[in-house]
């Protein structure tokens, strides 16, 4: 019994000391060497994701180059405005009026990107510059996105 009585204050002191310790911090993800492919097209329209989302008709069918936080996960090949929106996307996006998409919910304020044939696995959850042809009617998985990039010809981490 005396060993248990002695052990309790010692364990309590260790637990209290541990509560004041600096919490474990996750280091920002460094870009993977696989997160760079292709050569940028000098004729691509340099823009940002906010502009494409605000005026999808203006960029429809054009090759665009933009910075975004890229996800490359099951059912989520997304391009988001910020790292925060990759974790909690909001359904407050809009589609071009001409798009006949029958979706149950409004789209996310994000773009889908066609990952087929693109070595983008190393870019998951990274800030990238990506280039592709914008389609305002491509909604991606379950039409949850406000548009999409296809024929992606380059991705480079920031």
DRENVEX-954876 format. One record per atom (N, C-alpha, C, O): residue number from 1; x negated, y negated, z negated; atom name. Coordinates in steps of 0.1 Angstrom, whole numbers, plus 5000, padded with zeros to 4 digits. Last residue first. Example, Ala and Ser with C-alpha at 12.3 -4.5 7.8 and 13.67 -1.06 7.14 Angstrom:
! DRENVEX-954876
k,c1,c2,c3,a
2,4872,5022,4929,N
2,4863,5011,4929,CA
2,4871,5000,4921,C
2,4866,4989,4920,O
1,4868,5057,4922,N
1,4877,5045,4922,CA
1,4868,5033,4922,C
1,4858,5033,4915,O
! end
This chain:
! DRENVEX-954876
k,c1,c2,c3,a
158,4955,4743,5544,N
158,4951,4729,5540,CA
158,4940,4730,5530,C
158,4935,4720,5525,O
157,4953,4768,5570,N
157,4955,4764,5556,CA
157,4949,4750,5553,C
157,4940,4746,5560,O
156,4970,4770,5600,N
156,4957,4767,5593,CA
156,4960,4762,5579,C
156,4968,4753,5577,O
155,4982,4785,5628,N
155,4985,4783,5614,CA
155,4971,4781,5608,C
155,4962,4788,5610,O
154,4995,4785,5661,N
154,4984,4782,5652,CA
154,4990,4780,5638,C
154,5000,4774,5636,O
153,5018,4793,5676,N
153,5005,4794,5682,CA
153,4993,4791,5673,C
153,4982,4795,5676,O
152,5049,4807,5675,N
152,5039,4800,5667,CA
152,5025,4803,5673,C
152,5022,4815,5675,O
151,5074,4812,5687,N
151,5062,4810,5696,CA
151,5051,4803,5688,C
151,5045,4793,5693,O
150,5095,4792,5666,N
150,5091,4804,5672,CA
150,5080,4801,5681,C
150,5076,4790,5683,O
149,5110,4779,5637,N
149,5099,4778,5646,CA
149,5096,4791,5653,C
149,5095,4801,5646,O
148,5144,4768,5630,N
148,5133,4777,5630,CA
148,5122,4773,5640,C
148,5124,4766,5649,O
147,5169,4757,5606,N
147,5163,4758,5620,CA
147,5151,4767,5619,C
147,5148,4772,5609,O
146,5177,4758,5580,N
146,5182,4747,5588,CA
146,5177,4747,5603,C
146,5181,4739,5610,O
145,5185,4792,5569,N
145,5176,4781,5572,CA
145,5182,4771,5581,C
145,5191,4773,5588,O
144,5203,4813,5568,N
144,5201,4805,5556,CA
144,5192,4793,5558,C
144,5191,4784,5549,O
143,5211,4834,5584,N
143,5213,4820,5588,CA
143,5212,4810,5577,C
143,5219,4800,5576,O
142,5201,4858,5575,N
142,5215,4854,5572,CA
142,5218,4840,5575,C
142,5227,4834,5568,O
141,5169,4846,5584,N
141,5177,4857,5576,CA
141,5190,4851,5571,C
141,5191,4841,5564,O
140,5173,4821,5609,N
140,5165,4831,5602,CA
140,5174,4841,5594,C
140,5186,4843,5599,O
139,5185,4802,5625,N
139,5187,4801,5611,CA
139,5180,4812,5602,C
139,5180,4811,5590,O
138,5182,4783,5652,N
138,5177,4795,5646,CA
138,5177,4794,5631,C
138,5169,4787,5625,O
137,5189,4758,5661,N
137,5200,4768,5659,CA
137,5195,4781,5653,C
137,5203,4790,5649,O
136,5167,4743,5666,N
136,5176,4739,5655,CA
136,5187,4749,5652,C
136,5193,4748,5641,O
135,5135,4753,5671,N
135,5149,4757,5676,CA
135,5159,4753,5664,C
135,5158,4760,5654,O
134,5103,4743,5681,N
134,5114,4742,5671,CA
134,5127,4745,5678,C
134,5130,4740,5689,O
133,5074,4762,5685,N
133,5085,4755,5692,CA
133,5097,4755,5683,C
133,5101,4766,5677,O
132,5045,4754,5664,N
132,5054,4763,5672,CA
132,5065,4755,5678,C
132,5066,4743,5677,O
131,5021,4753,5639,N
131,5026,4748,5652,CA
131,5034,4758,5659,C
131,5030,4770,5660,O
130,5012,4742,5607,N
130,5017,4752,5615,CA
130,5023,4746,5628,C
130,5028,4735,5628,O
129,4992,4739,5580,N
129,4996,4731,5592,CA
129,5000,4742,5602,C
129,4992,4751,5605,O
128,5001,4747,5546,N
128,4995,4750,5559,CA
128,4999,4739,5569,C
128,5009,4732,5567,O
127,4999,4758,5514,N
127,5001,4746,5522,CA
127,4994,4748,5535,C
127,4982,4751,5535,O
126,5012,4791,5506,N
126,5001,4781,5508,CA
126,5006,4769,5516,C
126,5015,4770,5523,O
125,5026,4815,5504,N
125,5027,4805,5493,CA
125,5015,4795,5494,C
125,5009,4792,5483,O
124,5006,4833,5526,N
124,5018,4833,5517,CA
124,5016,4824,5505,C
124,5006,4824,5498,O
123,4985,4837,5543,N
123,4990,4823,5540,CA
123,5001,4822,5530,C
123,5005,4811,5527,O
122,4981,4863,5549,N
122,4971,4856,5540,CA
122,4975,4842,5536,C
122,4969,4836,5527,O
121,5000,4867,5569,N
121,5002,4873,5556,CA
121,4993,4867,5545,C
121,4997,4865,5534,O
120,5000,4859,5595,N
120,5002,4849,5585,CA
120,5003,4854,5571,C
120,5006,4847,5562,O
119,4993,4866,5624,N
119,4986,4871,5612,CA
119,4987,4860,5600,C
119,4978,4854,5596,O
118,5021,4873,5643,N
118,5013,4863,5637,CA
118,5006,4868,5624,C
118,5013,4873,5615,O
117,5040,4891,5652,N
117,5027,4890,5659,CA
117,5018,4879,5654,C
117,5008,4876,5661,O
116,5065,4874,5637,N
116,5062,4885,5646,CA
116,5049,4882,5654,C
116,5048,4872,5661,O
115,5074,4852,5623,N
115,5061,4858,5619,CA
115,5057,4869,5628,C
115,5046,4874,5626,O
114,5090,4824,5629,N
114,5089,4837,5635,CA
114,5075,4843,5632,C
114,5065,4839,5638,O
113,5104,4807,5601,N
113,5093,4808,5612,CA
113,5092,4822,5616,C
113,5093,4831,5608,O
112,5129,4784,5590,N
112,5124,4798,5592,CA
112,5113,4797,5602,C
112,5113,4789,5611,O
111,5128,4755,5570,N
111,5128,4761,5583,CA
111,5123,4776,5582,C
111,5115,4779,5573,O
110,5150,4739,5546,N
110,5137,4746,5550,CA
110,5139,4751,5564,C
110,5150,4752,5569,O
109,5172,4736,5528,N
109,5165,4725,5534,CA
109,5151,4730,5536,C
109,5141,4726,5530,O
108,5195,4761,5538,N
108,5185,4756,5529,CA
108,5178,4744,5536,C
108,5178,4744,5548,O
107,5229,4756,5550,N
107,5215,4761,5551,CA
107,5206,4755,5540,C
107,5210,4744,5534,O
106,5260,4765,5533,N
106,5252,4756,5540,CA
106,5237,4761,5540,C
106,5233,4768,5531,O
105,5274,4799,5538,N
105,5269,4788,5529,CA
105,5261,4778,5538,C
105,5257,4781,5549,O
104,5281,4816,5558,N
104,5290,4814,5546,CA
104,5286,4803,5537,C
104,5295,4797,5530,O
103,5279,4807,5592,N
103,5272,4811,5580,CA
103,5282,4808,5568,C
103,5291,4799,5569,O
102,5278,4808,5623,N
102,5288,4812,5614,CA
102,5282,4816,5601,C
102,5280,4828,5599,O
101,5267,4784,5644,N
101,5262,4794,5635,CA
101,5274,4796,5625,C
101,5278,4787,5618,O
100,5263,4768,5670,N
100,5274,4776,5666,CA
100,5270,4788,5657,C
100,5269,4799,5661,O
99,5250,4737,5672,N
99,5247,4750,5668,CA
99,5259,4757,5664,C
99,5266,4753,5654,O
98,5255,4710,5676,N
98,5257,4719,5687,CA
98,5255,4734,5684,C
98,5259,4743,5691,O
97,5246,4696,5653,N
97,5261,4698,5656,CA
97,5263,4708,5667,C
97,5274,4715,5666,O
96,5220,4712,5635,N
96,5224,4703,5646,CA
96,5239,4706,5649,C
96,5243,4718,5649,O
95,5226,4715,5600,N
95,5222,4720,5613,CA
95,5226,4710,5623,C
95,5234,4701,5621,O
94,5211,4707,5567,N
94,5221,4706,5578,CA
94,5216,4712,5591,C
94,5204,4714,5592,O
93,5208,4716,5532,N
93,5203,4712,5545,CA
93,5215,4710,5555,C
93,5226,4711,5551,O
92,5213,4724,5507,N
92,5217,4711,5510,CA
92,5212,4706,5524,C
92,5211,4694,5527,O
91,5207,4745,5488,N
91,5215,4747,5500,CA
91,5221,4734,5504,C
91,5234,4732,5504,O
90,5173,4747,5477,N
90,5187,4742,5476,CA
90,5194,4744,5489,C
90,5188,4743,5500,O
89,5150,4771,5463,N
89,5155,4763,5474,CA
89,5170,4759,5472,C
89,5178,4766,5465,O
88,5129,4774,5441,N
88,5143,4772,5439,CA
88,5148,4764,5451,C
88,5151,4752,5450,O
87,5104,4780,5453,N
87,5108,4788,5441,CA
87,5123,4786,5439,C
87,5130,4796,5435,O
86,5100,4762,5473,N
86,5098,4776,5476,CA
86,5104,4785,5465,C
86,5108,4796,5467,O
85,5101,4737,5460,N
85,5113,4742,5468,CA
85,5112,4756,5473,C
85,5122,4762,5477,O
84,5075,4735,5450,N
84,5087,4737,5441,CA
84,5099,4742,5448,C
84,5106,4751,5443,O
83,5060,4730,5472,N
83,5058,4743,5465,CA
83,5070,4746,5456,C
83,5074,4757,5454,O
82,5080,4714,5497,N
82,5070,4714,5486,CA
82,5070,4728,5480,C
82,5078,4737,5482,O
81,5093,4720,5521,N
81,5088,4707,5519,CA
81,5077,4707,5508,C
81,5067,4700,5509,O
80,5087,4752,5537,N
80,5094,4744,5527,CA
80,5086,4730,5525,C
80,5074,4729,5528,O
79,5094,4778,5557,N
79,5086,4766,5557,CA
79,5093,4756,5548,C
79,5104,4751,5551,O
78,5096,4814,5553,N
78,5101,4800,5552,CA
78,5090,4790,5553,C
78,5078,4792,5549,O
77,5107,4842,5554,N
77,5096,4836,5562,CA
77,5100,4821,5564,C
77,5106,4817,5573,O
76,5121,4862,5536,N
76,5118,4848,5534,CA
76,5105,4844,5542,C
76,5094,4844,5536,O
75,5124,4889,5538,N
75,5136,4881,5541,CA
75,5134,4866,5538,C
75,5143,4858,5537,O
74,5094,4893,5522,N
74,5106,4900,5527,CA
74,5118,4891,5527,C
74,5122,4885,5517,O
73,5073,4865,5530,N
73,5078,4876,5522,CA
73,5090,4882,5528,C
73,5096,4877,5537,O
72,5057,4840,5533,N
72,5057,4852,5542,CA
72,5061,4864,5534,C
72,5052,4872,5531,O
71,5060,4805,5532,N
71,5062,4818,5525,CA
71,5063,4829,5536,C
71,5068,4827,5547,O
70,5043,4775,5532,N
70,5047,4786,5539,CA
70,5049,4798,5530,C
70,5041,4801,5521,O
69,5048,4742,5530,N
69,5045,4753,5522,CA
69,5051,4765,5528,C
69,5063,4766,5530,O
68,5036,4722,5558,N
68,5046,4728,5550,CA
68,5040,4738,5541,C
68,5029,4743,5543,O
67,5031,4700,5585,N
67,5026,4706,5573,CA
67,5037,4711,5564,C
67,5048,4704,5563,O
66,5034,4706,5621,N
66,5038,4700,5608,CA
66,5031,4707,5596,C
66,5027,4719,5597,O
65,5039,4702,5654,N
65,5029,4705,5644,CA
65,5033,4698,5631,C
65,5035,4686,5631,O
64,5061,4715,5680,N
64,5058,4706,5669,CA
64,5046,4711,5660,C
64,5044,4723,5659,O
63,5074,4716,5711,N
63,5063,4722,5703,CA
63,5060,4711,5693,C
63,5056,4700,5696,O
62,5110,4714,5714,N
62,5096,4708,5716,CA
62,5087,4716,5707,C
62,5090,4721,5696,O
61,5136,4723,5710,N
61,5129,4728,5722,CA
61,5115,4723,5723,C
61,5108,4726,5733,O
60,5144,4694,5691,N
60,5149,4707,5697,CA
60,5141,4710,5710,C
60,5140,4702,5719,O
59,5139,4670,5680,N
59,5128,4679,5681,CA
59,5131,4692,5688,C
59,5123,4701,5690,O
58,5163,4657,5679,N
58,5152,4650,5684,CA
58,5140,4659,5687,C
58,5132,4657,5697,O
57,5180,4674,5664,N
57,5182,4673,5679,CA
57,5170,4666,5686,C
57,5167,4669,5697,O
56,5172,4671,5637,N
56,5169,4683,5644,CA
56,5170,4682,5659,C
56,5162,4688,5667,O
55,5164,4650,5616,N
55,5169,4648,5630,CA
55,5165,4660,5639,C
55,5157,4659,5648,O
54,5157,4660,5591,N
54,5166,4649,5592,CA
54,5172,4647,5606,C
54,5183,4642,5607,O
53,5139,4681,5597,N
53,5151,4684,5590,CA
53,5162,4673,5591,C
53,5174,4676,5592,O
52,5118,4666,5609,N
52,5125,4676,5616,CA
52,5138,4680,5610,C
52,5148,4682,5617,O
51,5111,4649,5587,N
51,5117,4643,5599,CA
51,5124,4654,5608,C
51,5135,4651,5613,O
50,5102,4668,5568,N
50,5113,4659,5565,CA
50,5120,4654,5578,C
50,5132,4653,5579,O
49,5079,4679,5581,N
49,5091,4687,5579,CA
49,5104,4679,5576,C
49,5115,4682,5581,O
48,5065,4656,5604,N
48,5065,4663,5591,CA
48,5079,4670,5590,C
48,5088,4667,5597,O
47,5044,4658,5634,N
47,5055,4653,5626,CA
47,5055,4659,5612,C
47,5045,4666,5609,O
46,5031,4658,5665,N
46,5027,4658,5651,CA
46,5038,4651,5644,C
46,5042,4640,5646,O
45,5039,4678,5692,N
45,5043,4666,5685,CA
45,5040,4667,5670,C
45,5045,4676,5663,O
44,5013,4691,5713,N
44,5023,4693,5702,CA
44,5026,4679,5696,C
44,5018,4671,5694,O
43,4992,4688,5729,N
43,5004,4682,5734,CA
43,5015,4684,5724,C
43,5026,4678,5725,O
42,4970,4703,5719,N
42,4970,4688,5718,CA
42,4983,4681,5722,C
42,4985,4669,5720,O
41,4976,4730,5698,N
41,4979,4725,5712,CA
41,4979,4709,5711,C
41,4987,4704,5703,O
40,4952,4747,5678,N
40,4962,4737,5680,CA
40,4964,4732,5694,C
40,4954,4731,5701,O
39,4946,4781,5681,N
39,4941,4768,5684,CA
39,4952,4758,5685,C
39,4961,4761,5693,O
38,4946,4809,5657,N
38,4950,4801,5668,CA
38,4943,4787,5669,C
38,4936,4783,5661,O
37,4945,4809,5621,N
37,4946,4816,5634,CA
37,4950,4806,5645,C
37,4958,4797,5642,O
36,4941,4815,5589,N
36,4937,4806,5599,CA
36,4937,4814,5612,C
36,4930,4824,5614,O
35,4941,4832,5566,N
35,4951,4821,5568,CA
35,4946,4811,5578,C
35,4947,4799,5575,O
34,4922,4850,5560,N
34,4932,4854,5571,CA
34,4942,4843,5573,C
34,4951,4845,5582,O
33,4909,4839,5539,N
33,4903,4838,5552,CA
33,4912,4842,5563,C
33,4910,4837,5575,O
32,4933,4822,5518,N
32,4927,4834,5523,CA
32,4920,4832,5536,C
32,4925,4824,5544,O
31,4931,4794,5497,N
31,4935,4800,5509,CA
31,4927,4812,5513,C
31,4914,4813,5511,O
30,4937,4800,5462,N
30,4928,4795,5473,CA
30,4932,4802,5486,C
30,4936,4814,5486,O
29,4963,4790,5441,N
29,4958,4800,5451,CA
29,4949,4794,5461,C
29,4952,4784,5468,O
28,4953,4777,5410,N
28,4960,4775,5423,CA
28,4954,4785,5433,C
28,4942,4788,5433,O
27,4954,4798,5382,N
27,4946,4790,5391,CA
27,4954,4789,5404,C
27,4960,4798,5409,O
26,4975,4797,5355,N
26,4972,4804,5368,CA
26,4965,4794,5377,C
26,4970,4783,5380,O
25,4966,4797,5322,N
25,4969,4789,5333,CA
25,4966,4798,5346,C
25,4956,4804,5346,O
24,4978,4806,5291,N
24,4971,4811,5303,CA
24,4975,4803,5315,C
24,4987,4801,5317,O
23,4977,4779,5267,N
23,4983,4790,5274,CA
23,4976,4794,5286,C
23,4968,4786,5292,O
22,4953,4775,5241,N
22,4957,4770,5254,CA
22,4965,4782,5261,C
22,4959,4793,5262,O
21,4966,4783,5208,N
21,4956,4785,5219,CA
21,4962,4779,5232,C
21,4974,4779,5233,O
20,4984,4784,5188,N
20,4978,4771,5191,CA
20,4969,4771,5203,C
20,4964,4761,5208,O
19,4990,4811,5185,N
19,5000,4802,5190,CA
19,4995,4788,5194,C
19,5000,4781,5203,O
18,4967,4822,5174,N
18,4970,4824,5188,CA
18,4980,4815,5194,C
18,4980,4812,5206,O
17,4970,4815,5148,N
17,4959,4809,5155,CA
17,4961,4811,5170,C
17,4958,4802,5178,O
16,4992,4831,5141,N
16,4993,4817,5141,CA
16,4982,4810,5149,C
16,4985,4800,5156,O
15,4980,4857,5145,N
15,4992,4853,5153,CA
15,4993,4838,5153,C
15,4996,4832,5163,O
14,4961,4856,5125,N
14,4957,4858,5139,CA
14,4968,4853,5148,C
14,4966,4847,5158,O
13,4977,4854,5102,N
13,4967,4843,5105,CA
13,4963,4844,5120,C
13,4961,4834,5126,O
12,4990,4879,5103,N
12,4998,4866,5104,CA
12,4989,4855,5108,C
12,4992,4846,5116,O
11,4969,4896,5099,N
11,4976,4897,5112,CA
11,4984,4884,5114,C
11,4985,4878,5125,O
10,4963,4889,5073,N
10,4953,4888,5083,CA
10,4960,4888,5097,C
10,4956,4879,5105,O
9,4986,4894,5058,N
9,4981,4881,5060,CA
9,4971,4879,5071,C
9,4971,4869,5078,O
8,4987,4924,5064,N
8,4998,4915,5068,CA
8,4993,4900,5068,C
8,4995,4894,5079,O
7,4965,4936,5051,N
7,4965,4935,5066,CA
7,4976,4925,5071,C
7,4974,4918,5081,O
6,4970,4936,5025,N
6,4959,4928,5029,CA
6,4960,4926,5044,C
6,4957,4915,5049,O
5,4992,4954,5024,N
5,4994,4940,5019,CA
5,4983,4931,5023,C
5,4985,4919,5026,O
4,4980,4977,5034,N
4,4991,4970,5042,CA
4,4993,4956,5037,C
4,4995,4947,5045,O
3,4962,4983,5013,N
3,4957,4980,5026,CA
3,4967,4973,5035,C
3,4964,4964,5043,O
2,4980,4988,4993,N
2,4972,4976,4992,CA
2,4965,4972,5005,C
2,4963,4961,5008,O
1,4992,5012,5000,N
1,5000,5000,5000,CA
1,4991,4987,5000,C
1,4995,4978,5007,O
! end
